[in-house]
């Protein structure tokens, strides 16, 4: 079962709200960076935005691990 499905299946309403909000925030940040990349043709800007995208993905990965642990503790 995917993490999203497991979160939705849990009984902790606060965890569900937090997870949804954090997921949307990360998606919005990532998509904003994608749009910025599309808006420029400068390679140096692309490289900086790619680093920022990787940071967002890394932070999301850390958060997923935290959620996995919290779900296991329920």
C-alpha positions as CSV (number, residue, x, y, z in Angstrom):
1,X,0.0,0.0,0.0
2,X,1.3,3.5,-0.9
3,X,2.1,5.9,1.9
4,X,-0.7,8.2,0.8
5,X,-3.2,5.3,1.2
6,X,-1.8,4.3,4.5
7,X,-2.1,7.9,5.9
8,X,-5.7,8.1,4.6
9,X,-6.5,4.8,6.3
10,X,-5.1,5.8,9.7
11,X,-7.3,7.2,12.4
12,X,-5.1,10.1,13.3
13,X,-7.0,13.1,11.8
14,X,-4.2,15.6,12.7
15,X,-1.6,13.4,10.9
16,X,-3.9,13.3,7.8
17,X,-4.3,17.1,7.7
18,X,-0.6,17.7,8.3
19,X,0.4,15.1,5.6
20,X,-2.0,16.6,3.0
21,X,-0.9,20.1,3.7
22,X,2.8,19.2,3.5
23,X,2.3,17.2,0.3
24,X,0.5,20.1,-1.3
25,X,3.2,22.6,-0.2
26,X,6.0,20.4,-1.7
27,X,4.1,19.9,-4.9
28,X,3.5,23.6,-5.2
29,X,7.1,24.5,-4.6
30,X,8.3,21.8,-7.1
31,X,5.9,23.0,-9.8
32,X,6.8,26.6,-9.2
33,X,10.5,25.7,-9.9
34,X,9.4,23.8,-13.0
35,X,7.6,26.9,-14.3
36,X,10.6,29.0,-13.5
37,X,12.8,26.7,-15.5
38,X,10.4,26.9,-18.5
39,X,10.5,30.7,-18.3
40,X,14.2,31.0,-18.9
41,X,16.8,29.6,-21.3
42,X,19.8,30.4,-19.2
43,X,21.7,27.3,-18.3
44,X,23.1,28.8,-15.0
45,X,19.5,29.5,-13.8
46,X,18.4,26.0,-14.8
47,X,21.2,24.5,-12.8
48,X,20.3,26.5,-9.7
49,X,16.6,25.6,-10.1
50,X,17.5,21.9,-10.5
51,X,19.4,22.1,-7.2
52,X,16.4,23.7,-5.6
53,X,14.1,20.9,-7.0
54,X,16.5,18.3,-5.6
55,X,16.3,20.0,-2.2
56,X,12.5,19.9,-2.3
57,X,12.6,16.2,-3.2
58,X,15.1,15.4,-0.5
59,X,13.1,17.2,2.2
60,X,10.0,15.3,1.0
61,X,11.9,12.1,1.3
62,X,12.9,12.9,4.9
63,X,9.3,13.8,5.7
64,X,8.1,10.5,4.3
65,X,10.5,8.6,6.6
66,X,9.1,10.6,9.5
67,X,5.5,9.7,8.5
68,X,6.5,6.0,8.1
69,X,7.8,6.0,11.7
70,X,4.7,7.9,13.0
71,X,2.4,5.4,11.3
72,X,4.3,2.5,12.8
73,X,3.9,4.0,16.3
74,X,0.1,4.3,15.9
